[in-house]
Each structure stands twice: as C-alpha cells, then as structure tokens.
Amino acid sequence: MEILRVQSVKKVYKSRRGAKVEALSDISFTVKKGEYIAIMGESGSGKTTLLNILASLDEVTDGEVLLEGMNYKHIPNDELAAFRRQHLGFVFQDFNLLDQFTLKDNIFLPLVMANLRVKEMNAKIKDIAAALEIEHILNKYPYEVSGGQQQRAAVARALVTSPSLILADEPTGALDSRSAQELLDLFAAFHQAGQTIIMVTHSVYAASKASRVLFIKDGKINNEIKKNAMNEDISQQIFDMQSAAVTRRSTSL
C-alpha cells in the first residue's frame, strides 16, 4: 500500500540579489507502507531541501506531496504543527534533546503538545523504552548519558506518537561506530515491525541497511538501488555508484 507520493516536486529559492536558484527539479517517487528508504547525495544536491519538504517544513514551488492521501498543499498553516505530531517522527544528527529536561520528559514532549494525560503518556513510553533499552536512564538528563543513549531517546521521542513516517537526517553522523551499528539494528527491527522510514545519509554502510536507496544529484533523482532476495548486500553497489559519480564530476572539471 502506498503511503507517500512525491509528484513532480520543484523548489526554487530567490537569492539575496533576486536570482532564482533551483534546489529541486521534477522529483517524483512513491513509498510503500513499511519501506525503508535511504536518500544519498553530495552536499548541495538537494537532499536536505527534499527532507524539509517531506517534513512539511518547507513548501514546494510546484508539484505535490501526499502522505496517506493528505495533500500538504491543502493543510492550513495553523494545522501543520498538529499534522507533524500526528503523522511524522523526526530523528536528527545532533539529537535535538533539551538539556533542562530528563530523557523521559524529552520523549513526552510531543504527547504533552497533543494534550495527553500522564497515565496515557506513561503507557505509551513503556514498551518503546523497553525496546530501546533505555528504561534505566529515563530519569537522567541528556548530558548525563552517552551519545548513543541520547540518540535512542530521540528515536523513542520520534516513535512515541506512532507516526506514519519516520524522517531521519544523518542519524548516525554524531555516533561512534558501535552506537551507529546499534542504532541501525534498531531501525532494521522497527522496519521489520512495519515502520516506514526515510533516512538521509552520507554513510554507505547506513544506506546499505535500507530496502531502497535513492540517489539525488543537482536537484534530481538520477538513480536508485533496490534490495531483493537475490541482492541482500547492496553496499558494494552503493559504493560503485558513488565512485562513478565522483569520476564523472572530476572528468567534467
């Protein structure tokens, strides 16, 4: 079942001097429920702009984005925040946890915004904290735990609202290799349980854990790799595709 449709999306910005800069050009793809998608591209390729549009944090210049049939263009501005809380979960490279709050209170934030009662919030956090193995540190503050534990709390915050889609922006970028591996294992487990995930990453290893990899260049999707029963380890294909892109760029200079 299709959960996300990105149709002919174009994004044009105006520079300070009034010149037009095209960040995205005719981006189209669909995502099925339960898919795990990685988006790769060089700095300036447009992947962050695309992620911001999928997060409803930026508007398209042209085209459409539909999540579970809801067209972003038709959501009133005063309802966007509630839409994000209900349908989207976010995982960032730098965790985005508030140091003055405990991990538990950080995880509770989207539920507080949704006006849930404490009893309901405690019920929601119980299973997620257990799955992420952070029950024993919920009352600690972010600066009292490791980066890997902070990212687990951030993942719990993203999952606690049972979102339709998780958007992850370089989620392993600030982690050591062991914590990154643990996080990717968790993503794989949530994917197996049916969670839909879109992850922007520079890491070949992280991207290889996804079921599909989209490559973006100059604001366009110019290639993709799909994982299947005959093609479980796609890391070499990803590496080869990136190497070929670098070679083409060097040749054109």
RARABEL-V385520 format. One line per field, one symbol per residue. phi: phi as a letter, one per 20 degrees, with the letter a starting at -180 (. if undefined). psi: psi as a letter, one per 20 degrees, with the letter a starting at -180 (. if undefined). burial: I if it has 9 or more other C-alpha atoms within 8 Angstrom, else O. A space follows every 10 residues. Layout:
phi: ???
psi: ???
burial: ???
This chain:
phi: .fdccdclfc ccddffenfe deecclecac cegnfcdddc rfgnfoffgf ffffemecef ebnbccdlne egfeeggfdf fffffedccc cdfemleefe dfgfffffgf fffemffgff fffffgffff felcgfcgee egfecfffff ffffffffef elffbedddl fdfddfffff ffffffgfff ffeofeccce beefffffef ebcdddblmc edabcdebfe bfddffffff ffffffffff fff
psi: pphppoolpp ppqprhjiqp oohqolpprq pqpiqopppq qrpjhihhgg ghghikiqqq hqaqppolio phhjoqhiig ghgghhiqqp prgjglqphi qrgghghhgh hghjkqqggh ghhhhghghg hiljhijhjr qhiirrhhhg hhhhgghhih jlqhppppol hjhjqrhghg ggghhggggh ghijpppppp qipggghiir iqpppppkjq oirqppqahi mhojghgggh hgghggghgh hi.
burial: OIIIIIIIII IIOIOOOOOO OIIIIIIIOI IIIIIIIIII IOOOIIIOII IIIOIIOOOI OOIIIIIOOO IIOOIOOOOI OOIIIIIIII IIIOIOIOOO IIIIOIIIII IIOOOIOOOO IOOIIIOIII OIOIOOOIOI IIOOIOIIII IIIIIIIIII IOIIIIIIII IIOOIOOOII OOIIOIOIOI IOOIIIIIII IIOIOIIIOI IIIIIIIIII IOOIIOIOOO OOOIIOOIIO OOOOOOOOOO OOO
